[in-house]
């Protein structure tokens, strides 16, 4: 199956080389100087106004107050006047399933693995245009994520940095009984972890709830011995056990208890709550009403389908309230938060996760840090990524409007840089948009009615209610 994945990738690279799909050469990239920039560096400090940011090659060379003199700029320098736009580190979506079309639906009906590979890459590249310069895979078949990790890293096609995990490590009957043939016992768990690392993953995901204590310890010890971080899909009481065992990051943390939050703060465990996938009907309607009031509901197709995705993961009011409160408690306790959407696509649902953090009660600054600094930190890359500082790699997002005043200003993407190279935000990937994939899957139909009801909730009094097409 790995061979099939690579064959499909070769077709995408050939397409990119022929038609100019984001093909880039960092060594040919001239120095770029951003002037009249307001910098939110995501170290936790205040906004730096009226700054100049100098990028040379793939890194940030300097950040300084004011503008450089004309004689300080060489002929090969490109100067961009941002006019007061805001410069931030590139965003990270830390819980992605690149080939997923709909929750728990990794493929379209009748879709070949070749097509799934291509679609996964398009999802990643679409996310880059939304400002997500890095994504962490939280489970992918056939090492599709590893293949794209390699292609993007090699620079043949421009896409986000992919931190791949392959398939999750689980005992038989793990993940609510969905794993039919898992790794049972310490030796099998160790082998499963080592096999994934041998195949090129940069992180390990486990389902720890069904693991015995010695299996959980073996998974963590084996990965850490090879310098690889561990994340776990978990719920209580497994969440507490995972933190005690030394996992680096909790995913979801269903039913997260106060004592677990306290232990996470003590041990430095990261928390990726995927709050966007833990909403009740009330909260879904709350979100859509807010976005409509802010003017972010113009595209009816996106509104209908993003809302249908939310209803596919609809939770009880009690569950949704608990997860919202747990997120705020974790933030107040000093737990390092992460932004992860779980549902796809990378871009729109990743942005929704950041907005949902703020709606849930997390500050705008803590939300931005969760999407940048903390993500680089959990991957052991804070020395080169995650903040806007001289000497770091030039993964940057430029937005109009201050996201500390209104987090939804992250939707106003003006420029994106990956490795110092400006991303073409207008490049069309095909005649069909990414959202057309979602609309074509039959599993969507059962949720469209609820979605249209929620869309109708946010319309103005003079506008017609949303109706099925």
Secondary structure, DSSP 8 states (H G I E B T S, - for coil): -HHHHHHHHHHHHHHHHHHTSS---GGG---EEEEEEEEE-SSS---EEEEEEEEETTEEEEEEES---GGGS-TT-EEEE-TT-EEEE-EEEEEE-TT-SBTTB-S-TT--HHHHHHHHHHHHHHHHHTTEEEEEES--GGGHHHHHHHHHHHTSS---EEE---S-B--TTHHHHT-SS---SHHHHHHHHHHHHHTT-SEEEEE-TTS-HHHHHHHHHHHHHTT-EEEEEEETTHHHHHHHHT-SEEEEEET--HHHHHHHHHHT-EEE--GGGS--HHHHHHHHHHHHHTT----HHHHHHHHHHHHHT---HHHHHHHHHHHHHHHHHT-EE-----SS-HHHHHHHHHHHHHHHT--HHHHHHHTTHHHHHHTT-TTTSSS--TTSB--EEEESS-TTT-GGGGG-EEEEEETTEE--TT----SS-HHHHHHT-GGGHHHHHHHHHHHHHTS-TTS------
